[in-house]
Each structure stands twice: as C-alpha cells, then as structure tokens.
Amino acid sequence: MNRKRFLLLGFIVSLLSLAVLPPVESSAGEAMILVVGTVTSGGTFVGERGEKYNIGANETGVDLSKNEGKKVLVTGYVEEKEGKKILMVTSYQLWSPFGEAPAGEEKEE
C-alpha cells in the first residue's frame, strides 16, 4: 500500500513540475510538447484530451506510426501546414502509468 502511495505521489510531483517548466524550443523555434495519447490508423495520433495530430514523416515519427493502437508518451513539436497539426516526434516511449518505461521500448531521434 505504501509503495502505491509513493508511486502516485511521485507521478503527481512529476506532472506538477511539467506545469511550471517553461517550454523548450526546438532548433526550428517551435515550442516542445510532451503528450500522452494513442497512435491511430493512417499515421495519426490522438492525445488524451482529444487533440488530433498527423504524425510527421521524420524517422522517429515513421517508427511511432508502427505502434498503432498503443498508448505512448511523445515528445516533439507541432507544425501547422494547410490548417493541419503535424506532430514532429523527437522521442517516444510506450506509456506506463507510473512513468516506468517498459524495457527496450524507448525510441529517440
């Protein structure tokens, strides 16, 4: 029981620390984002709050697209092209509810 409380407290502190950190900019000047969601068919990604993105065609984005139906934690930045949001993925990992990456499941560009 204490372990569950400790893990939950650690998770909450992690989320709160993300809320107070200033956004990091990519080399192209876009603000970096961290989002949890599901890879869907057709190279799209849907965040937990319902936001929809097309997954960018960079190497890491193409690799992410292969995880259709899986919940993932994605780091990247958003570009707008022709009114569509393109998520340019810089890294991702399969989602684990307490932030513990499953062994061998992290991918970075």
C-alpha positions in Angstrom: 0.0 0.0 0.0 2.8 2.4 0.8 4.5 1.7 -2.5 1.4 2.6 -4.4 1.1 5.9 -2.5 4.8 6.6 -3.0 4.5 6.0 -6.8 1.3 8.0 -7.0 3.0 10.9 -5.2 6.0 10.7 -7.5 3.7 10.8 -10.5 1.8 13.8 -9.3 5.0 15.7 -8.5 6.3 14.9 -12.0 3.2 16.2 -13.6 3.3 19.4 -11.5 6.9 20.0 -12.3 6.0 19.9 -16.0 3.3 22.5 -15.5 5.8 25.1 -14.1 8.7 24.5 -16.5 9.0 27.0 -19.4 8.5 25.5 -22.9 11.7 24.3 -24.6 12.2 25.4 -28.2 13.3 23.1 -31.0 16.1 24.2 -33.3 13.4 25.5 -35.7 12.0 27.7 -32.9 8.8 25.7 -32.1 7.8 25.0 -28.5 8.5 21.4 -27.5 5.5 19.5 -26.1 5.1 16.3 -24.0 1.8 14.5 -24.7 0.3 11.1 -23.9 -2.1 9.6 -26.4 -2.8 6.7 -28.8 -1.4 6.1 -32.2 -4.3 5.6 -34.6 -4.6 4.4 -38.2 -3.5 6.5 -41.1 -0.5 8.0 -39.3 -2.4 10.0 -36.8 -2.1 10.5 -33.0 -4.9 11.4 -30.6 -3.9 12.9 -27.3 -5.7 12.0 -24.0 -7.6 15.4 -24.2 -8.9 14.6 -27.7 -6.4 16.7 -29.6 -5.6 15.2 -33.1 -2.3 15.4 -34.9 -0.9 13.9 -38.1 2.4 12.2 -37.3 5.4 13.9 -39.1 7.3 11.9 -41.7 10.7 12.1 -39.9 12.4 8.8 -38.9 11.1 8.8 -35.3 7.6 9.7 -36.5 7.5 6.9 -39.0 8.7 4.5 -36.3 6.0 5.7 -33.9 3.3 5.1 -36.6 4.1 1.4 -36.4 2.6 1.3 -32.8 -1.0 1.6 -34.0 -3.5 1.1 -31.1 -0.8 1.6 -28.4 -0.7 4.3 -25.8 2.5 6.3 -25.9 4.3 9.3 -24.3 5.6 11.5 -27.1 8.0 14.5 -27.0 8.1 16.7 -30.1 6.8 19.9 -31.5 3.8 20.9 -33.6 3.9 22.5 -37.0 0.8 23.8 -38.9 0.6 23.0 -42.6 -2.5 23.7 -44.6 -4.6 24.0 -41.5 -3.5 20.6 -40.1 -1.4 20.0 -37.0 1.7 17.9 -37.7 3.4 16.4 -34.7 7.1 16.2 -35.4 8.2 13.5 -33.0 11.7 13.8 -31.4 11.2 10.8 -29.0 8.6 8.5 -27.6 8.1 5.6 -25.3 5.2 3.2 -24.7 3.1 4.5 -21.9 3.4 3.1 -18.4 1.1 4.6 -15.8 3.8 5.4 -13.3 6.4 6.7 -15.7 8.4 3.4 -15.8 9.5 2.8 -19.3 9.0 -0.9 -20.4 12.3 -2.5 -21.1 13.6 -1.7 -24.6 10.6 0.3 -25.6 12.1 3.8 -25.8 13.0 5.5 -29.1 14.8 8.8 -29.6 15.8 10.6 -32.8 
